Structures are given as C-alpha cells and as structure tokens.
Amino acid sequence: MTEQTSSVEDAAATPVEDATMTPVEDGTTTPVEDGTTTPVEDGTTTPVEAPVALPPAPEEAPAAAAPEAVPAVVDPEVPSTAVAPEVPPAPVRKDRRVLRALLRWTAATVVFAAVGTSVAYGITRMDRTDVPGLATESDGRWDYPTITRPPLPSGSPRPLAESNRTGTHYADLRRLVLPAPKGAHVDAALRGTDGWLATKTFLAEYATRDDRETVGQQLTDHGLRHIAARGWTTPDGTHTRIYLLQFDSVVVADEVNSPGLTSYSAPLYALRGAERTMADDRFPDRAAVDDVIRHAYDEVKPYGAEQVRQAYLSAGDTLALVVQSRKGAAKAVPFQQTVVLQSQLLG
C-alpha cells in the first residue's frame, strides 16, 4: 500500500503504518575565536638610515637629473626573500590597489560559490512539495486525525505480546475503531447503543438471507462477545464501514476468520452489491502489519451500481471487517490506507 497520510503513534494507524522521521543535526554554533589582533613580540622598528642625496653634476641642470634607485636597506630581522619597494612610490600604490581589488573579487567569488552550494544543498534536503513549482498532486490518501492507541489497564500486556497467550485486547474495543478522516460525514446508524452495535446490523452487510443466518449462527456458536463499529462517507461519495468483532481468545477469532468466513481466493459469503469477488492481488505486500492476518478482496468487473472493496483482519481475539463502496469505482489508495491503519490499531 502506499504509505498512509496519518501516522499512528505507537498506534499503528493511521496506523496506526497504527500511521509511519530524520534526526536534526546539532544546531549549536561553533564558538568564534577571539578576533583581537595578536601583539607582536618586539614592537620596535629598526631605524633605517636615509640615503644621502648626491649633488647634481655640474654639467647637468638639476631639473633634468634622473632619480637614482634607492638601494635596499637590509634589516637583519626581515627574511632574505623580502624585497624593498622601488622608487618612485606611486607605482607601488597602484599595484596595491590592484591587489586589493583582486582580493575583493576573489572573496566575493568564494562567498557566492558557498551560498550557491548551500542553496543547492538546501533544495536537495527539502521535500518535493516544499519547493515552489515542484509540488505533486495528492495520490488520494485521506487526511486522518492523529491516531493513538488507548491506554491499557495497569499491568496488562499488548494483544500480540508473547506473554498474552489468549491475544486479549484489554483496551476498550470501542476506542480501537479507526476514526473518520477529516471532512467525512459520520454514519449515525453504526454508532449503536453506548458504542456497541447490534449483531443484526452487522449481518445486514451480507447479500442473502441464508448467508446472514449462517454467519449469525457461526458468531453465536463461537461466543461472540460484542461488536464495535464506525462508518462515514467522504465528499467523493466513498462509503466506509468498519466492524470489530471480539471473541474469548485468539484461537476462536482465527477459526471464525478461516475457515469460517474467508479463503485465499474469495470470501465465503458475498456482501451486498459484491456477488462476484476475488482476492485483491494488487494490495501491496509491504503494507502488511506484523501478526495481523489480512484477507483483502475486490469486486470483479462488471461492477454493479457501486464497486465494493473488503478486507478481513484477524488480530488476537478480534476479527475486523473493513468495507468501502463507491458509485462507479472505489479507489484503491484510501482503501489500502484505511485497512493498514486499522490493522495497526489492533496490533
């Protein structure tokens, strides 16, 4: 299944995969080193003797005399590779201006390169929908609220824990039914009395009277304790119904599931509007929830007034039936999302 929009905290829905992030790098800044200048050990300068000016030759006019190069004064503290500037000083000032300009442009180039690199890195770290112009259309998943498993009584194990030999759901079963997604209209007929649904309301899902009687007898024979349910209709017209049937142990629930109600290729009893149904081979294997047995089915074409999708889930002492129907065609993604989230809640 495609990964679900609502994730479930330890609740698996929503999974609840209960509902199913990357650690943030350390945001602390590295201390900046002290920016003060380091004093020079010997701040004194070695005095330089000024060269003695030579008088102009008698045969030449002073104005026409060419300036002589000032010999470099060797300072014992200066490395031998240092070269004293030539006279006149004007060309030196020009060279320094060029050097400073070159350094400024080099620094600017480095800064722009660093900024460009960081921007590119930032974009690669963003989700596609966070980049303007690259957002993708929704794949059809519904917007479920945050889903969490209800608390267990003190000292009680999870239903699928090794220590729970009977697979008992100690949490209130009514709180294990998947909530409706945002924007959906809740079906009041499935609220029942105090959250418990009458068995005959559940049996109304089956197509024929004989099937309803047969399934009803199975439930009685296996000691059905109670049924919790919820239903809703989304704006696109998809009608969802979820039923949770609780028995005394995992052994009993498994027996009702198979061979009681399901087989590998098709359900044993047809639901209303889905007389011809087969196994849904397109349900992703990676969407399986550990220790929850799933049988998903899809109606065979040509559909009737609606396409019907259904899945039986066996988890511990509880058997669930998830049904979705829609005029024309029932979309696969929200069906898979709903099944996985409900599986996670029961796990």
C-alpha positions as CSV (number, residue, x, y, z in Angstrom):
1,M,0.0,0.0,0.0
2,T,1.1,3.5,-0.4
3,E,2.3,4.9,2.7
4,Q,-0.6,6.5,4.8
5,T,-1.0,10.2,5.5
6,S,-1.9,9.8,9.1
7,S,0.7,8.1,11.1
8,V,-0.2,6.4,14.3
9,E,1.8,6.9,17.4
10,D,2.7,3.6,18.6
11,A,-0.9,3.3,17.4
12,A,-0.3,1.9,14.2
13,A,-3.0,3.6,12.4
14,T,-3.0,5.9,10.9
15,P,-1.5,3.3,11.9
16,V,-1.8,3.0,13.2
17,E,2.0,2.2,9.4
18,D,-1.2,2.4,13.9
19,A,0.5,6.0,11.0
20,T,4.6,5.7,9.8
21,M,11.0,10.9,10.7
22,T,15.2,12.0,10.2
23,P,17.2,13.4,13.2
24,V,18.1,17.1,13.0
25,E,21.8,17.9,13.0
26,D,23.2,19.7,16.0
27,G,22.1,23.3,15.6
28,T,24.6,24.8,18.1
29,T,27.0,27.3,16.7
30,T,30.8,26.8,16.9
31,P,32.3,29.5,19.2
32,V,34.1,32.1,17.2
33,E,37.7,32.6,18.1
34,D,38.7,35.9,19.6
35,G,39.0,38.5,16.9
36,T,41.6,40.7,18.6
37,T,45.0,41.0,17.0
38,T,48.0,39.2,18.4
39,P,50.6,41.7,19.6
40,V,54.0,41.5,18.0
41,E,56.6,40.3,20.3
42,D,59.0,43.1,19.5
43,G,57.0,46.2,18.6
44,T,60.1,48.3,18.0
45,T,61.2,49.1,14.5
46,T,64.7,49.1,13.2
47,P,65.6,52.6,12.2
48,V,66.6,53.0,8.6
49,E,69.1,55.5,7.7
50,A,68.1,57.8,5.0
51,P,70.4,57.7,1.9
52,V,72.5,60.8,1.4
53,A,71.4,62.8,-1.6
54,L,74.2,63.4,-4.1
55,P,74.6,66.8,-5.6
56,P,73.8,67.2,-9.2
57,A,76.8,67.0,-11.6
58,P,78.0,70.4,-12.7
59,E,77.4,69.7,-16.3
60,E,73.7,68.8,-15.8
61,A,70.9,71.0,-14.8
62,P,69.2,69.9,-11.6
63,A,65.7,69.7,-13.3
64,A,67.0,67.2,-15.8
65,A,68.7,64.9,-13.3
66,A,67.2,61.4,-13.4
67,P,66.4,60.0,-10.0
68,E,68.6,57.2,-8.8
69,A,67.4,54.0,-7.4
70,V,67.5,53.9,-3.7
71,P,69.5,50.9,-2.6
72,A,67.5,48.5,-0.4
73,V,68.4,48.5,3.2
74,V,68.9,45.1,4.6
75,D,67.3,44.6,8.0
76,P,68.6,41.6,9.9
77,E,65.0,40.9,11.3
78,V,63.5,40.7,7.7
79,P,63.7,37.4,5.8
80,S,66.2,37.5,3.0
81,T,63.5,36.9,0.4
82,A,61.9,40.3,1.2
83,V,62.4,43.0,-1.4
84,A,62.2,46.7,-0.6
85,P,59.9,48.7,-2.8
86,E,61.4,50.7,-5.6
87,V,61.3,54.4,-6.1
88,P,59.1,56.2,-7.0
89,P,56.3,55.0,-4.6
90,A,53.4,55.8,-7.0
91,P,53.6,52.6,-8.9
92,V,53.6,50.6,-5.7
93,R,50.4,52.3,-4.5
94,K,48.8,51.4,-7.9
95,D,50.0,47.7,-7.5
96,R,48.5,47.6,-4.0
97,R,45.1,48.9,-5.3
98,V,45.1,46.2,-8.0
99,L,46.0,43.6,-5.4
100,R,43.2,44.7,-3.0
101,A,40.7,44.7,-5.9
102,L,41.8,41.2,-6.9
103,L,41.4,40.0,-3.3
104,R,37.9,41.6,-3.0
105,W,36.7,39.8,-6.2
106,T,38.3,36.5,-5.1
107,A,36.5,36.8,-1.8
108,A,33.2,37.6,-3.5
109,T,33.6,34.6,-5.8
110,V,34.2,32.3,-2.8
111,V,31.1,33.8,-1.0
112,F,28.8,33.4,-4.0
113,A,30.1,29.8,-4.5
114,A,29.4,29.0,-0.9
115,V,26.0,30.5,-1.0
116,G,25.2,28.6,-4.2
117,T,26.3,25.4,-2.7
118,S,24.3,25.9,0.5
119,V,21.2,26.7,-1.6
120,A,21.6,23.7,-3.7
121,Y,22.1,21.5,-0.6
122,G,19.0,23.1,1.0
123,I,16.8,22.2,-2.0
124,T,18.0,18.7,-2.1
125,R,17.1,18.4,1.6
126,M,13.6,19.7,1.1
127,D,10.6,17.6,0.3
128,R,9.3,17.9,-3.3
129,T,6.1,19.7,-2.1
130,D,8.2,22.3,-0.3
131,V,9.8,23.6,-3.5
132,P,7.6,26.0,-5.4
133,G,6.7,24.6,-8.8
134,L,7.6,21.1,-7.8
135,A,4.5,20.2,-5.8
136,T,2.8,16.9,-6.8
137,E,-0.8,16.2,-6.8
138,S,-2.3,14.1,-3.9
139,D,-2.3,10.3,-4.5
140,G,-5.8,10.1,-3.0
141,R,-4.9,9.4,0.6
142,W,-7.3,10.8,3.2
143,D,-6.4,13.2,6.0
144,Y,-6.9,11.2,9.1
145,P,-6.5,12.9,12.6
146,T,-3.6,11.9,14.8
147,I,-4.3,8.4,15.9
148,T,-3.0,6.8,19.2
149,R,-3.8,3.5,20.9
150,P,-5.9,3.8,24.0
151,P,-4.1,3.2,27.3
152,L,-4.0,-0.3,28.7
153,P,-5.1,-1.2,32.3
154,S,-2.1,-1.2,34.6
155,G,0.0,-4.4,34.1
156,S,-1.9,-5.6,31.1
157,P,0.1,-6.7,28.0
158,R,-0.5,-5.8,24.4
159,P,-2.8,-8.1,22.5
160,L,0.0,-9.5,20.3
161,A,2.7,-9.7,23.1
162,E,4.2,-13.1,23.7
163,S,3.1,-13.0,27.3
164,N,-0.6,-12.6,26.2
165,R,-1.4,-16.2,25.3
166,T,-5.1,-15.5,24.6
167,G,-4.4,-12.5,22.4
168,T,-6.9,-10.4,24.5
169,H,-7.4,-6.7,23.7
170,Y,-7.5,-5.3,27.2
171,A,-8.2,-1.8,25.9
172,D,-11.8,-0.7,25.3
173,L,-12.7,-2.1,21.9
174,R,-14.8,0.9,21.0
175,R,-11.6,3.0,21.2
176,L,-9.8,0.7,18.8
177,V,-12.1,1.5,15.8
178,L,-10.4,3.8,13.3
179,P,-11.7,7.4,13.5
180,A,-13.2,9.1,10.4
181,P,-10.9,11.2,8.2
182,K,-11.3,15.0,8.2
183,G,-14.3,16.2,6.2
184,A,-16.2,12.9,6.3
185,H,-19.8,12.6,7.4
186,V,-20.2,10.0,10.2
187,D,-22.8,7.3,9.8
188,A,-25.1,7.5,12.8
189,A,-26.6,4.1,12.1
190,L,-23.3,2.4,13.1
191,R,-22.9,4.1,16.4
192,G,-25.1,1.5,18.2
193,T,-26.1,1.8,21.8
194,D,-23.3,3.1,24.0
195,G,-20.9,2.3,21.2
196,W,-21.9,-1.4,20.9
197,L,-23.5,-2.5,17.7
198,A,-26.4,-5.0,17.4
199,T,-25.4,-8.2,15.6
200,K,-28.2,-7.9,13.1
201,T,-26.9,-4.5,11.9
202,F,-23.5,-6.2,11.2
203,L,-25.2,-9.1,9.4
204,A,-27.1,-6.7,7.1
205,E,-23.8,-6.4,5.2
206,Y,-24.3,-9.8,3.7
207,A,-26.1,-10.2,0.4
208,T,-28.6,-13.0,1.1
209,R,-30.9,-14.0,3.9
210,D,-29.4,-17.5,4.0
211,D,-25.9,-16.1,4.3
212,R,-26.9,-13.8,7.1
213,E,-28.4,-16.7,9.0
214,T,-25.4,-18.8,8.5
215,V,-22.9,-16.2,9.6
216,G,-25.1,-15.2,12.5
217,Q,-25.1,-18.8,13.7
218,Q,-21.3,-19.0,13.5
219,L,-21.0,-15.9,15.6
220,T,-23.3,-17.4,18.2
221,D,-21.5,-20.8,18.2
222,H,-18.2,-19.2,18.7
223,G,-19.3,-17.0,21.6
224,L,-19.2,-13.5,20.1
225,R,-18.8,-11.1,23.0
226,H,-19.7,-7.7,21.3
227,I,-19.3,-5.6,18.2
228,A,-17.9,-2.1,17.9
229,A,-18.3,-0.2,14.6
230,R,-17.9,3.1,12.8
231,G,-18.9,4.3,9.3
232,W,-18.6,7.5,7.3
233,T,-19.0,9.0,3.8
234,T,-16.3,11.2,2.3
235,P,-17.1,14.1,-0.1
236,D,-16.2,12.0,-3.1
237,G,-19.0,9.6,-2.2
238,T,-17.0,6.7,-0.8
239,H,-18.9,4.9,2.0
240,T,-16.7,3.2,4.6
241,R,-17.8,0.7,7.3
242,I,-15.6,-0.9,9.9
243,Y,-16.7,-3.6,12.3
244,L,-14.7,-5.1,15.2
245,L,-15.9,-8.4,16.5
246,Q,-14.4,-9.6,19.8
247,F,-14.3,-13.2,21.0
248,D,-12.8,-15.0,24.0
249,S,-9.4,-15.8,22.5
250,V,-7.2,-15.6,19.5
251,V,-7.9,-19.3,18.8
252,V,-11.6,-18.6,18.4
253,A,-11.2,-15.5,16.4
254,D,-8.8,-17.2,14.0
255,E,-11.3,-20.0,13.5
256,V,-14.1,-17.6,12.7
257,N,-11.9,-15.9,10.2
258,S,-10.7,-19.0,8.4
259,P,-12.3,-21.4,7.6
260,G,-15.4,-19.6,8.9
261,L,-15.6,-16.5,6.7
262,T,-12.6,-16.3,4.3
263,S,-10.5,-18.3,1.9
264,Y,-7.4,-17.4,0.0
265,S,-9.2,-16.7,-3.3
266,A,-12.5,-15.2,-2.2
267,P,-14.8,-14.6,0.8
268,L,-17.1,-17.4,1.6
269,Y,-20.2,-15.1,1.9
270,A,-20.9,-12.3,-0.5
271,L,-21.5,-8.8,0.7
272,R,-24.4,-6.6,-0.6
273,G,-23.5,-5.3,-4.1
274,A,-20.5,-7.6,-4.5
275,E,-21.7,-11.0,-5.5
276,R,-18.6,-11.8,-7.6
277,T,-15.4,-11.1,-5.7
278,M,-11.8,-12.3,-5.8
279,A,-8.5,-11.8,-3.9
280,D,-7.0,-8.3,-4.3
281,D,-3.6,-9.2,-5.6
282,R,-2.7,-5.5,-6.1
283,F,-2.7,-4.8,-2.3
284,P,1.0,-4.1,-1.6
285,D,2.8,-6.8,0.4
286,R,4.9,-4.2,2.1
287,A,1.7,-2.8,3.7
288,A,1.4,-5.9,5.9
289,V,1.3,-5.4,9.6
290,D,3.2,-7.9,11.8
291,D,1.0,-10.6,13.4
292,V,-2.2,-9.3,11.8
293,I,-3.7,-11.7,9.2
294,R,-5.3,-9.9,6.3
295,H,-7.6,-11.1,3.5
296,A,-8.3,-8.3,1.0
297,Y,-10.8,-8.8,-1.8
298,D,-12.0,-6.7,-4.8
299,E,-15.2,-7.0,-6.8
300,V,-14.9,-8.5,-10.2
301,K,-16.0,-6.4,-13.3
302,P,-18.5,-5.6,-14.4
303,Y,-19.5,-3.8,-11.2
304,G,-23.0,-3.2,-10.2
305,A,-24.2,0.3,-9.1
306,E,-21.1,0.5,-6.9
307,Q,-17.7,-1.1,-6.7
308,V,-17.1,-2.8,-3.4
309,R,-13.8,-3.5,-1.7
310,Q,-13.5,-5.5,1.5
311,A,-10.9,-6.9,3.9
312,Y,-11.0,-9.2,6.9
313,L,-8.4,-8.7,9.6
314,S,-7.6,-11.1,12.4
315,A,-5.6,-9.7,15.3
316,G,-5.6,-11.5,18.7
317,D,-9.1,-12.1,20.0
318,T,-10.6,-9.7,17.5
319,L,-11.9,-10.1,13.9
320,A,-12.4,-6.9,11.8
321,L,-14.3,-6.3,8.6
322,V,-13.4,-3.2,6.5
323,V,-15.8,-2.4,3.6
324,Q,-15.6,0.5,1.1
325,S,-18.0,1.1,-1.7
326,R,-18.4,3.9,-4.2
327,K,-20.5,4.6,-7.3
328,G,-18.6,3.8,-10.4
329,A,-15.3,2.7,-8.8
330,A,-13.9,2.6,-5.3
331,K,-10.4,4.0,-5.2
332,A,-7.6,1.6,-4.1
333,V,-5.4,4.1,-2.2
334,P,-7.9,5.2,0.5
335,F,-9.0,1.6,0.9
336,Q,-5.4,0.4,1.5
337,Q,-4.7,3.3,3.8
338,T,-7.8,2.5,5.9
339,V,-7.0,-1.2,6.1
340,V,-3.4,-0.6,7.2
341,L,-4.3,2.0,9.8
342,Q,-7.0,-0.2,11.3
343,S,-4.5,-3.1,11.4
344,Q,-2.0,-1.0,13.3
345,L,-4.6,0.0,15.9
346,L,-5.3,-3.7,16.5
347,G,-1.7,-4.7,16.6
